[in-house]
């Protein structure tokens, strides 16, 4: 009996409740980029935090640019079929 309880407690709440795992979409990443932009314009970050925020923003921007480019390349290939 105690083994059954331990197994039940070990499962994450999302699995136990039958919910789908959290997803992060390109649209969500674009929203995060915009949030960082607005927050930095409003002075929400301390000067010592700006380097990390800027590096993260640049990585996010590069990733979104690569995804956009892949989507544009894939679009003509799909219409050509």
PDB file of N, CA, C and O in Angstrom:
ATOM      1  N   UNK A   1       0.825  -1.198   0.000  1.00  0.00           N
ATOM      2  CA  UNK A   1       0.000   0.000   0.000  1.00  0.00           C
ATOM      3  C   UNK A   1       0.861   1.251   0.000  1.00  0.00           C
ATOM      4  O   UNK A   1       0.573   2.199  -0.731  1.00  0.00           O
ATOM      5  N   UNK A   2       1.925   1.267   0.817  1.00  0.00           N
ATOM      6  CA  UNK A   2       2.769   2.448   0.865  1.00  0.00           C
ATOM      7  C   UNK A   2       3.488   2.658  -0.461  1.00  0.00           C
ATOM      8  O   UNK A   2       3.759   3.802  -0.827  1.00  0.00           O
ATOM      9  N   UNK A   3       3.806   1.591  -1.194  1.00  0.00           N
ATOM     10  CA  UNK A   3       4.440   1.722  -2.501  1.00  0.00           C
ATOM     11  C   UNK A   3       3.503   2.411  -3.490  1.00  0.00           C
ATOM     12  O   UNK A   3       3.949   3.241  -4.283  1.00  0.00           O
ATOM     13  N   UNK A   4       2.225   2.083  -3.457  1.00  0.00           N
ATOM     14  CA  UNK A   4       1.248   2.702  -4.351  1.00  0.00           C
ATOM     15  C   UNK A   4       1.158   4.196  -4.093  1.00  0.00           C
ATOM     16  O   UNK A   4       1.073   4.981  -5.037  1.00  0.00           O
ATOM     17  N   UNK A   5       1.174   4.599  -2.842  1.00  0.00           N
ATOM     18  CA  UNK A   5       1.102   6.015  -2.507  1.00  0.00           C
ATOM     19  C   UNK A   5       2.343   6.748  -2.984  1.00  0.00           C
ATOM     20  O   UNK A   5       2.254   7.875  -3.471  1.00  0.00           O
ATOM     21  N   UNK A   6       3.495   6.117  -2.846  1.00  0.00           N
ATOM     22  CA  UNK A   6       4.738   6.736  -3.284  1.00  0.00           C
ATOM     23  C   UNK A   6       4.715   6.940  -4.791  1.00  0.00           C
ATOM     24  O   UNK A   6       5.138   7.992  -5.270  1.00  0.00           O
ATOM     25  N   UNK A   7       4.237   5.972  -5.544  1.00  0.00           N
ATOM     26  CA  UNK A   7       4.160   6.088  -6.998  1.00  0.00           C
ATOM     27  C   UNK A   7       3.221   7.215  -7.406  1.00  0.00           C
ATOM     28  O   UNK A   7       3.514   7.961  -8.341  1.00  0.00           O
ATOM     29  N   UNK A   8       2.103   7.344  -6.714  1.00  0.00           N
ATOM     30  CA  UNK A   8       1.149   8.399  -7.030  1.00  0.00           C
ATOM     31  C   UNK A   8       1.738   9.773  -6.740  1.00  0.00           C
ATOM     32  O   UNK A   8       1.516  10.714  -7.503  1.00  0.00           O
ATOM     33  N   UNK A   9       2.480   9.900  -5.654  1.00  0.00           N
ATOM     34  CA  UNK A   9       3.064  11.174  -5.283  1.00  0.00           C
ATOM     35  C   UNK A   9       4.200  11.559  -6.224  1.00  0.00           C
ATOM     36  O   UNK A   9       4.474  12.746  -6.404  1.00  0.00           O
ATOM     37  N   UNK A  10       4.860  10.581  -6.823  1.00  0.00           N
ATOM     38  CA  UNK A  10       5.994  10.853  -7.703  1.00  0.00           C
ATOM     39  C   UNK A  10       5.560  11.443  -9.045  1.00  0.00           C
ATOM     40  O   UNK A  10       6.355  12.099  -9.717  1.00  0.00           O
ATOM     41  N   UNK A  11       4.308  11.214  -9.436  1.00  0.00           N
ATOM     42  CA  UNK A  11       3.831  11.736 -10.718  1.00  0.00           C
ATOM     43  C   UNK A  11       3.605  13.239 -10.618  1.00  0.00           C
ATOM     44  O   UNK A  11       3.057  13.718  -9.626  1.00  0.00           O
ATOM     45  N   UNK A  12       4.026  13.991 -11.646  1.00  0.00           N
ATOM     46  CA  UNK A  12       3.719  15.428 -11.657  1.00  0.00           C
ATOM     47  C   UNK A  12       2.218  15.648 -11.700  1.00  0.00           C
ATOM     48  O   UNK A  12       1.468  14.798 -12.181  1.00  0.00           O
ATOM     49  N   UNK A  13       1.789  16.788 -11.198  1.00  0.00           N
ATOM     50  CA  UNK A  13       0.362  17.104 -11.131  1.00  0.00           C
ATOM     51  C   UNK A  13      -0.285  17.108 -12.503  1.00  0.00           C
ATOM     52  O   UNK A  13      -1.437  16.695 -12.634  1.00  0.00           O
ATOM     53  N   UNK A  14       0.430  17.568 -13.544  1.00  0.00           N
ATOM     54  CA  UNK A  14      -0.177  17.634 -14.875  1.00  0.00           C
ATOM     55  C   UNK A  14      -0.481  16.249 -15.411  1.00  0.00           C
ATOM     56  O   UNK A  14      -1.515  16.049 -16.049  1.00  0.00           O
ATOM     57  N   UNK A  15       0.399  15.289 -15.165  1.00  0.00           N
ATOM     58  CA  UNK A  15       0.135  13.938 -15.630  1.00  0.00           C
ATOM     59  C   UNK A  15      -0.996  13.311 -14.842  1.00  0.00           C
ATOM     60  O   UNK A  15      -1.850  12.630 -15.409  1.00  0.00           O
ATOM     61  N   UNK A  16      -1.007  13.539 -13.534  1.00  0.00           N
ATOM     62  CA  UNK A  16      -2.028  12.950 -12.685  1.00  0.00           C
ATOM     63  C   UNK A  16      -3.411  13.478 -13.049  1.00  0.00           C
ATOM     64  O   UNK A  16      -4.401  12.751 -12.958  1.00  0.00           O
ATOM     65  N   UNK A  17      -3.480  14.732 -13.457  1.00  0.00           N
ATOM     66  CA  UNK A  17      -4.765  15.339 -13.784  1.00  0.00           C
ATOM     67  C   UNK A  17      -5.142  15.130 -15.246  1.00  0.00           C
ATOM     68  O   UNK A  17      -6.251  15.485 -15.645  1.00  0.00           O
ATOM     69  N   UNK A  18      -4.255  14.569 -16.046  1.00  0.00           N
ATOM     70  CA  UNK A  18      -4.556  14.306 -17.440  1.00  0.00           C
ATOM     71  C   UNK A  18      -4.443  15.532 -18.332  1.00  0.00           C
ATOM     72  O   UNK A  18      -5.000  15.540 -19.430  1.00  0.00           O
ATOM     73  N   UNK A  19      -3.741  16.563 -17.893  1.00  0.00           N
ATOM     74  CA  UNK A  19      -3.590  17.777 -18.683  1.00  0.00           C
ATOM     75  C   UNK A  19      -2.420  17.621 -19.643  1.00  0.00           C
ATOM     76  O   UNK A  19      -1.474  16.882 -19.370  1.00  0.00           O
ATOM     77  N   UNK A  20      -2.491  18.316 -20.760  1.00  0.00           N
ATOM     78  CA  UNK A  20      -1.405  18.319 -21.724  1.00  0.00           C
ATOM     79  C   UNK A  20      -0.225  19.099 -21.159  1.00  0.00           C
ATOM     80  O   UNK A  20      -0.416  20.045 -20.395  1.00  0.00           O
ATOM     81  N   UNK A  21       0.996  18.710 -21.530  1.00  0.00           N
ATOM     82  CA  UNK A  21       2.154  19.472 -21.051  1.00  0.00           C
ATOM     83  C   UNK A  21       2.155  20.882 -21.636  1.00  0.00           C
ATOM     84  O   UNK A  21       1.568  21.130 -22.689  1.00  0.00           O
ATOM     85  N   UNK A  22       2.810  21.781 -20.953  1.00  0.00           N
ATOM     86  CA  UNK A  22       2.861  23.173 -21.405  1.00  0.00           C
ATOM     87  C   UNK A  22       3.601  23.265 -22.733  1.00  0.00           C
ATOM     88  O   UNK A  22       4.581  22.553 -22.953  1.00  0.00           O
ATOM     89  N   UNK A  23       3.138  24.132 -23.609  1.00  0.00           N
ATOM     90  CA  UNK A  23       3.761  24.332 -24.910  1.00  0.00           C
ATOM     91  C   UNK A  23       4.224  25.773 -25.025  1.00  0.00           C
ATOM     92  O   UNK A  23       3.621  26.678 -24.448  1.00  0.00           O
ATOM     93  N   UNK A  24       5.292  25.980 -25.771  1.00  0.00           N
ATOM     94  CA  UNK A  24       5.807  27.303 -26.041  1.00  0.00           C
ATOM     95  C   UNK A  24       5.892  27.437 -27.554  1.00  0.00           C
ATOM     96  O   UNK A  24       6.650  26.714 -28.201  1.00  0.00           O
ATOM     97  N   UNK A  25       5.123  28.351 -28.118  1.00  0.00           N
ATOM     98  CA  UNK A  25       5.057  28.505 -29.561  1.00  0.00           C
ATOM     99  C   UNK A  25       5.897  29.691 -30.025  1.00  0.00           C
ATOM    100  O   UNK A  25       6.364  30.488 -29.212  1.00  0.00           O
ATOM    101  N   UNK A  26       6.081  29.798 -31.333  1.00  0.00           N
ATOM    102  CA  UNK A  26       6.795  30.935 -31.913  1.00  0.00           C
ATOM    103  C   UNK A  26       6.062  32.224 -31.568  1.00  0.00           C
ATOM    104  O   UNK A  26       6.694  33.252 -31.324  1.00  0.00           O
ATOM    105  N   UNK A  27       4.766  32.179 -31.546  1.00  0.00           N
ATOM    106  CA  UNK A  27       3.967  33.348 -31.170  1.00  0.00           C
ATOM    107  C   UNK A  27       4.258  33.764 -29.731  1.00  0.00           C
ATOM    108  O   UNK A  27       4.358  34.953 -29.431  1.00  0.00           O
ATOM    109  N   UNK A  28       4.392  32.778 -28.842  1.00  0.00           N
ATOM    110  CA  UNK A  28       4.738  33.066 -27.450  1.00  0.00           C
ATOM    111  C   UNK A  28       6.115  33.715 -27.365  1.00  0.00           C
ATOM    112  O   UNK A  28       6.311  34.662 -26.602  1.00  0.00           O
ATOM    113  N   UNK A  29       7.072  33.210 -28.147  1.00  0.00           N
ATOM    114  CA  UNK A  29       8.426  33.762 -28.141  1.00  0.00           C
ATOM    115  C   UNK A  29       8.435  35.195 -28.664  1.00  0.00           C
ATOM    116  O   UNK A  29       9.179  36.034 -28.156  1.00  0.00           O
ATOM    117  N   UNK A  30       7.613  35.484 -29.675  1.00  0.00           N
ATOM    118  CA  UNK A  30       7.488  36.857 -30.162  1.00  0.00           C
ATOM    119  C   UNK A  30       6.929  37.769 -29.073  1.00  0.00           C
ATOM    120  O   UNK A  30       7.371  38.907 -28.917  1.00  0.00           O
ATOM    121  N   UNK A  31       5.963  37.263 -28.329  1.00  0.00           N
ATOM    122  CA  UNK A  31       5.378  38.046 -27.233  1.00  0.00           C
ATOM    123  C   UNK A  31       6.422  38.316 -26.159  1.00  0.00           C
ATOM    124  O   UNK A  31       6.480  39.418 -25.614  1.00  0.00           O
ATOM    125  N   UNK A  32       7.250  37.315 -25.849  1.00  0.00           N
ATOM    126  CA  UNK A  32       8.309  37.500 -24.853  1.00  0.00           C
ATOM    127  C   UNK A  32       9.293  38.561 -25.322  1.00  0.00           C
ATOM    128  O   UNK A  32       9.730  39.397 -24.531  1.00  0.00           O
ATOM    129  N   UNK A  33       9.640  38.532 -26.595  1.00  0.00           N
ATOM    130  CA  UNK A  33      10.556  39.527 -27.169  1.00  0.00           C
ATOM    131  C   UNK A  33       9.974  40.929 -27.009  1.00  0.00           C
ATOM    132  O   UNK A  33      10.687  41.861 -26.636  1.00  0.00           O
ATOM    133  N   UNK A  34       8.697  41.076 -27.287  1.00  0.00           N
ATOM    134  CA  UNK A  34       8.040  42.373 -27.143  1.00  0.00           C
ATOM    135  C   UNK A  34       7.986  42.812 -25.680  1.00  0.00           C
ATOM    136  O   UNK A  34       8.142  43.995 -25.378  1.00  0.00           O
ATOM    137  N   UNK A  35       7.767  41.869 -24.781  1.00  0.00           N
ATOM    138  CA  UNK A  35       7.729  42.184 -23.353  1.00  0.00           C
ATOM    139  C   UNK A  35       9.090  42.687 -22.884  1.00  0.00           C
ATOM    140  O   UNK A  35       9.173  43.671 -22.148  1.00  0.00           O
ATOM    141  N   UNK A  36      10.155  42.011 -23.310  1.00  0.00           N
ATOM    142  CA  UNK A  36      11.507  42.457 -22.944  1.00  0.00           C
ATOM    143  C   UNK A  36      11.761  43.855 -23.484  1.00  0.00           C
ATOM    144  O   UNK A  36      12.322  44.702 -22.788  1.00  0.00           O
ATOM    145  N   UNK A  37      11.351  44.100 -24.722  1.00  0.00           N
ATOM    146  CA  UNK A  37      11.552  45.409 -25.346  1.00  0.00           C
ATOM    147  C   UNK A  37      10.839  46.508 -24.559  1.00  0.00           C
ATOM    148  O   UNK A  37      11.433  47.541 -24.252  1.00  0.00           O
ATOM    149  N   UNK A  38       9.585  46.286 -24.238  1.00  0.00           N
ATOM    150  CA  UNK A  38       8.798  47.282 -23.499  1.00  0.00           C
ATOM    151  C   UNK A  38       9.370  47.485 -22.094  1.00  0.00           C
ATOM    152  O   UNK A  38       9.498  48.616 -21.625  1.00  0.00           O
ATOM    153  N   UNK A  39       9.709  46.384 -21.433  1.00  0.00           N
ATOM    154  CA  UNK A  39      10.237  46.482 -20.075  1.00  0.00           C
ATOM    155  C   UNK A  39      11.555  47.253 -20.051  1.00  0.00           C
ATOM    156  O   UNK A  39      11.801  48.035 -19.133  1.00  0.00           O
ATOM    157  N   UNK A  40      12.401  47.034 -21.056  1.00  0.00           N
ATOM    158  CA  UNK A  40      13.682  47.756 -21.079  1.00  0.00           C
ATOM    159  C   UNK A  40      13.468  49.239 -21.372  1.00  0.00           C
ATOM    160  O   UNK A  40      14.173  50.086 -20.824  1.00  0.00           O
ATOM    161  N   UNK A  41      12.500  49.557 -22.231  1.00  0.00           N
ATOM    162  CA  UNK A  41      12.202  50.962 -22.528  1.00  0.00           C
ATOM    163  C   UNK A  41      11.664  51.680 -21.303  1.00  0.00           C
ATOM    164  O   UNK A  41      11.882  52.880 -21.136  1.00  0.00           O
ATOM    165  N   UNK A  42      10.968  50.956 -20.452  1.00  0.00           N
ATOM    166  CA  UNK A  42      10.378  51.555 -19.253  1.00  0.00           C
ATOM    167  C   UNK A  42      11.328  51.535 -18.050  1.00  0.00           C
ATOM    168  O   UNK A  42      10.964  51.972 -16.958  1.00  0.00           O
ATOM    169  N   UNK A  43      12.531  51.030 -18.254  1.00  0.00           N
ATOM    170  CA  UNK A  43      13.511  51.021 -17.180  1.00  0.00           C
ATOM    171  C   UNK A  43      13.270  49.969 -16.113  1.00  0.00           C
ATOM    172  O   UNK A  43      13.597  50.182 -14.945  1.00  0.00           O
ATOM    173  N   UNK A  44      12.707  48.848 -16.499  1.00  0.00           N
ATOM    174  CA  UNK A  44      12.380  47.804 -15.533  1.00  0.00           C
ATOM    175  C   UNK A  44      13.592  47.006 -15.076  1.00  0.00           C
ATOM    176  O   UNK A  44      13.522  46.293 -14.075  1.00  0.00           O
ATOM    177  N   UNK A  45      14.692  47.117 -15.792  1.00  0.00           N
ATOM    178  CA  UNK A  45      15.879  46.342 -15.465  1.00  0.00           C
ATOM    179  C   UNK A  45      16.948  47.248 -14.865  1.00  0.00           C
ATOM    180  O   UNK A  45      17.129  48.385 -15.301  1.00  0.00           O
ATOM    181  N   UNK A  46      17.649  46.734 -13.865  1.00  0.00           N
ATOM    182  CA  UNK A  46      18.758  47.461 -13.268  1.00  0.00           C
ATOM    183  C   UNK A  46      19.942  47.419 -14.225  1.00  0.00           C
ATOM    184  O   UNK A  46      20.043  46.493 -15.029  1.00  0.00           O
ATOM    185  N   UNK A  47      20.827  48.387 -14.158  1.00  0.00           N
ATOM    186  CA  UNK A  47      21.974  48.407 -15.070  1.00  0.00           C
ATOM    187  C   UNK A  47      22.793  47.123 -15.047  1.00  0.00           C
ATOM    188  O   UNK A  47      23.262  46.677 -16.095  1.00  0.00           O
ATOM    189  N   UNK A  48      22.974  46.521 -13.880  1.00  0.00           N
ATOM    190  CA  UNK A  48      23.760  45.294 -13.809  1.00  0.00           C
ATOM    191  C   UNK A  48      23.031  44.086 -14.404  1.00  0.00           C
ATOM    192  O   UNK A  48      23.645  43.037 -14.599  1.00  0.00           O
ATOM    193  N   UNK A  49      21.753  44.213 -14.691  1.00  0.00           N
ATOM    194  CA  UNK A  49      20.965  43.141 -15.311  1.00  0.00           C
ATOM    195  C   UNK A  49      20.896  43.285 -16.831  1.00  0.00           C
ATOM    196  O   UNK A  49      20.531  42.341 -17.531  1.00  0.00           O
ATOM    197  N   UNK A  50      21.241  44.450 -17.331  1.00  0.00           N
ATOM    198  CA  UNK A  50      21.040  44.728 -18.754  1.00  0.00           C
ATOM    199  C   UNK A  50      21.858  43.822 -19.673  1.00  0.00           C
ATOM    200  O   UNK A  50      21.395  43.486 -20.763  1.00  0.00           O
ATOM    201  N   UNK A  51      23.058  43.420 -19.264  1.00  0.00           N
ATOM    202  CA  UNK A  51      23.869  42.572 -20.120  1.00  0.00           C
ATOM    203  C   UNK A  51      23.197  41.220 -20.343  1.00  0.00           C
ATOM    204  O   UNK A  51      23.130  40.736 -21.474  1.00  0.00           O
ATOM    205  N   UNK A  52      22.710  40.620 -19.287  1.00  0.00           N
ATOM    206  CA  UNK A  52      22.045  39.320 -19.398  1.00  0.00           C
ATOM    207  C   UNK A  52      20.751  39.456 -20.189  1.00  0.00           C
ATOM    208  O   UNK A  52      20.443  38.616 -21.034  1.00  0.00           O
ATOM    209  N   UNK A  53      20.002  40.504 -19.917  1.00  0.00           N
ATOM    210  CA  UNK A  53      18.753  40.735 -20.646  1.00  0.00           C
ATOM    211  C   UNK A  53      19.044  40.943 -22.131  1.00  0.00           C
ATOM    212  O   UNK A  53      18.349  40.392 -22.983  1.00  0.00           O
ATOM    213  N   UNK A  54      20.064  41.734 -22.440  1.00  0.00           N
ATOM    214  CA  UNK A  54      20.421  42.000 -23.825  1.00  0.00           C
ATOM    215  C   UNK A  54      20.895  40.754 -24.549  1.00  0.00           C
ATOM    216  O   UNK A  54      20.529  40.529 -25.703  1.00  0.00           O
ATOM    217  N   UNK A  55      21.704  39.943 -23.886  1.00  0.00           N
ATOM    218  CA  UNK A  55      22.172  38.703 -24.506  1.00  0.00           C
ATOM    219  C   UNK A  55      21.009  37.757 -24.783  1.00  0.00           C
ATOM    220  O   UNK A  55      20.937  37.142 -25.847  1.00  0.00           O
ATOM    221  N   UNK A  56      20.113  37.649 -23.830  1.00  0.00           N
ATOM    222  CA  UNK A  56      18.943  36.783 -24.001  1.00  0.00           C
ATOM    223  C   UNK A  56      18.053  37.304 -25.126  1.00  0.00           C
ATOM    224  O   UNK A  56      17.545  36.531 -25.939  1.00  0.00           O
ATOM    225  N   UNK A  57      17.872  38.614 -25.162  1.00  0.00           N
ATOM    226  CA  UNK A  57      17.067  39.238 -26.212  1.00  0.00           C
ATOM    227  C   UNK A  57      17.683  38.963 -27.581  1.00  0.00           C
ATOM    228  O   UNK A  57      16.970  38.629 -28.527  1.00  0.00           O
ATOM    229  N   UNK A  58      19.003  39.102 -27.689  1.00  0.00           N
ATOM    230  CA  UNK A  58      19.682  38.859 -28.967  1.00  0.00           C
ATOM    231  C   UNK A  58      19.564  37.406 -29.407  1.00  0.00           C
ATOM    232  O   UNK A  58      19.375  37.136 -30.593  1.00  0.00           O
ATOM    233  N   UNK A  59      19.672  36.471 -28.477  1.00  0.00           N
ATOM    234  CA  UNK A  59      19.500  35.056 -28.802  1.00  0.00           C
ATOM    235  C   UNK A  59      18.079  34.790 -29.297  1.00  0.00           C
ATOM    236  O   UNK A  59      17.871  34.083 -30.283  1.00  0.00           O
ATOM    237  N   UNK A  60      17.125  35.361 -28.606  1.00  0.00           N
ATOM    238  CA  UNK A  60      15.723  35.194 -28.968  1.00  0.00           C
ATOM    239  C   UNK A  60      15.446  35.778 -30.343  1.00  0.00           C
ATOM    240  O   UNK A  60      14.752  35.170 -31.158  1.00  0.00           O
ATOM    241  N   UNK A  61      15.991  36.957 -30.595  1.00  0.00           N
ATOM    242  CA  UNK A  61      15.803  37.609 -31.889  1.00  0.00           C
ATOM    243  C   UNK A  61      16.430  36.788 -33.015  1.00  0.00           C
ATOM    244  O   UNK A  61      15.836  36.651 -34.084  1.00  0.00           O
ATOM    245  N   UNK A  62      17.617  36.246 -32.786  1.00  0.00           N
ATOM    246  CA  UNK A  62      18.279  35.414 -33.791  1.00  0.00           C
ATOM    247  C   UNK A  62      17.491  34.133 -34.055  1.00  0.00           C
ATOM    248  O   UNK A  62      17.353  33.707 -35.202  1.00  0.00           O
ATOM    249  N   UNK A  63      16.980  33.528 -32.999  1.00  0.00           N
ATOM    250  CA  UNK A  63      16.188  32.305 -33.150  1.00  0.00           C
ATOM    251  C   UNK A  63      14.919  32.579 -33.943  1.00  0.00           C
ATOM    252  O   UNK A  63      14.578  31.831 -34.859  1.00  0.00           O
ATOM    253  N   UNK A  64      14.218  33.657 -33.589  1.00  0.00           N
ATOM    254  CA  UNK A  64      12.984  33.996 -34.291  1.00  0.00           C
ATOM    255  C   UNK A  64      13.256  34.339 -35.756  1.00  0.00           C
ATOM    256  O   UNK A  64      12.451  34.013 -36.629  1.00  0.00           O
ATOM    257  N   UNK A  65      14.388  34.997 -36.029  1.00  0.00           N
ATOM    258  CA  UNK A  65      14.767  35.298 -37.406  1.00  0.00           C
ATOM    259  C   UNK A  65      15.017  34.027 -38.200  1.00  0.00           C
ATOM    260  O   UNK A  65      14.606  33.922 -39.355  1.00  0.00           O
ATOM    261  N   UNK A  66      15.696  33.054 -37.581  1.00  0.00           N
ATOM    262  CA  UNK A  66      15.964  31.784 -38.250  1.00  0.00           C
ATOM    263  C   UNK A  66      14.669  31.017 -38.524  1.00  0.00           C
ATOM    264  O   UNK A  66      14.499  30.434 -39.595  1.00  0.00           O
ATOM    265  N   UNK A  67      13.768  31.024 -37.556  1.00  0.00           N
ATOM    266  CA  UNK A  67      12.478  30.340 -37.733  1.00  0.00           C
ATOM    267  C   UNK A  67      11.686  31.003 -38.858  1.00  0.00           C
ATOM    268  O   UNK A  67      11.093  30.316 -39.689  1.00  0.00           O
ATOM    269  N   UNK A  68      11.675  32.319 -38.885  1.00  0.00           N
ATOM    270  CA  UNK A  68      10.958  33.056 -39.923  1.00  0.00           C
ATOM    271  C   UNK A  68      11.528  32.734 -41.305  1.00  0.00           C
ATOM    272  O   UNK A  68      10.786  32.539 -42.267  1.00  0.00           O
ATOM    273  N   UNK A  69      12.849  32.682 -41.384  1.00  0.00           N
ATOM    274  CA  UNK A  69      13.500  32.379 -42.663  1.00  0.00           C
ATOM    275  C   UNK A  69      13.165  30.955 -43.109  1.00  0.00           C
ATOM    276  O   UNK A  69      12.911  30.729 -44.293  1.00  0.00           O
ATOM    277  N   UNK A  70      13.159  30.004 -42.196  1.00  0.00           N
ATOM    278  CA  UNK A  70      12.800  28.629 -42.526  1.00  0.00           C
ATOM    279  C   UNK A  70      11.362  28.541 -43.014  1.00  0.00           C
ATOM    280  O   UNK A  70      11.065  27.808 -43.957  1.00  0.00           O
ATOM    281  N   UNK A  71      10.473  29.287 -42.371  1.00  0.00           N
ATOM    282  CA  UNK A  71       9.069  29.272 -42.769  1.00  0.00           C
ATOM    283  C   UNK A  71       8.889  29.870 -44.158  1.00  0.00           C
ATOM    284  O   UNK A  71       8.075  29.382 -44.942  1.00  0.00           O
ATOM    285  N   UNK A  72       9.643  30.927 -44.471  1.00  0.00           N
ATOM    286  CA  UNK A  72       9.555  31.541 -45.788  1.00  0.00           C
ATOM    287  C   UNK A  72      10.097  30.612 -46.863  1.00  0.00           C
ATOM    288  O   UNK A  72       9.549  30.567 -47.965  1.00  0.00           O
ATOM    289  N   UNK A  73      11.153  29.874 -46.572  1.00  0.00           N
ATOM    290  CA  UNK A  73      11.710  28.932 -47.524  1.00  0.00           C
ATOM    291  C   UNK A  73      10.795  27.745 -47.741  1.00  0.00           C
ATOM    292  O   UNK A  73      10.716  27.210 -48.846  1.00  0.00           O
ATOM    293  N   UNK A  74      10.100  27.327 -46.683  1.00  0.00           N
ATOM    294  CA  UNK A  74       9.202  26.191 -46.768  1.00  0.00           C
ATOM    295  C   UNK A  74       7.914  26.542 -47.505  1.00  0.00           C
ATOM    296  O   UNK A  74       7.320  25.673 -48.143  1.00  0.00           O
ATOM    297  N   UNK A  75       7.472  27.787 -47.432  1.00  0.00           N
ATOM    298  CA  UNK A  75       6.213  28.192 -48.053  1.00  0.00           C
ATOM    299  C   UNK A  75       6.240  28.025 -49.575  1.00  0.00           C
ATOM    300  O   UNK A  75       5.294  27.453 -50.116  1.00  0.00           O
ATOM    301  N   UNK A  76       7.265  28.490 -50.299  1.00  0.00           N
ATOM    302  CA  UNK A  76       7.276  28.284 -51.744  1.00  0.00           C
ATOM    303  C   UNK A  76       7.360  26.810 -52.122  1.00  0.00           C
ATOM    304  O   UNK A  76       6.791  26.403 -53.135  1.00  0.00           O
ATOM    305  N   UNK A  77       8.052  26.010 -51.332  1.00  0.00           N
ATOM    306  CA  UNK A  77       8.170  24.596 -51.618  1.00  0.00           C
ATOM    307  C   UNK A  77       6.810  23.894 -51.495  1.00  0.00           C
ATOM    308  O   UNK A  77       6.507  22.974 -52.255  1.00  0.00           O
ATOM    309  N   UNK A  78       6.009  24.333 -50.542  1.00  0.00           N
ATOM    310  CA  UNK A  78       4.685  23.728 -50.357  1.00  0.00           C
ATOM    311  C   UNK A  78       3.740  24.115 -51.470  1.00  0.00           C
ATOM    312  O   UNK A  78       2.939  23.287 -51.903  1.00  0.00           O
ATOM    313  N   UNK A  79       3.804  25.349 -51.952  1.00  0.00           N
ATOM    314  CA  UNK A  79       2.897  25.781 -53.006  1.00  0.00           C
ATOM    315  C   UNK A  79       3.308  25.213 -54.363  1.00  0.00           C
ATOM    316  O   UNK A  79       2.474  25.125 -55.264  1.00  0.00           O
ATOM    317  N   UNK A  80       4.562  24.830 -54.526  1.00  0.00           N
ATOM    318  CA  UNK A  80       5.052  24.291 -55.775  1.00  0.00           C
ATOM    319  C   UNK A  80       4.663  22.840 -55.992  1.00  0.00           C
ATOM    320  O   UNK A  80       4.806  22.345 -57.110  1.00  0.00           O
ATOM    321  N   UNK A  81       4.192  22.152 -55.004  1.00  0.00           N
ATOM    322  CA  UNK A  81       3.832  20.743 -55.143  1.00  0.00           C
ATOM    323  C   UNK A  81       2.566  20.539 -55.906  1.00  0.00           C
ATOM    324  O   UNK A  81       2.140  19.401 -56.101  1.00  0.00           O
TER     325      UNK A  81
END
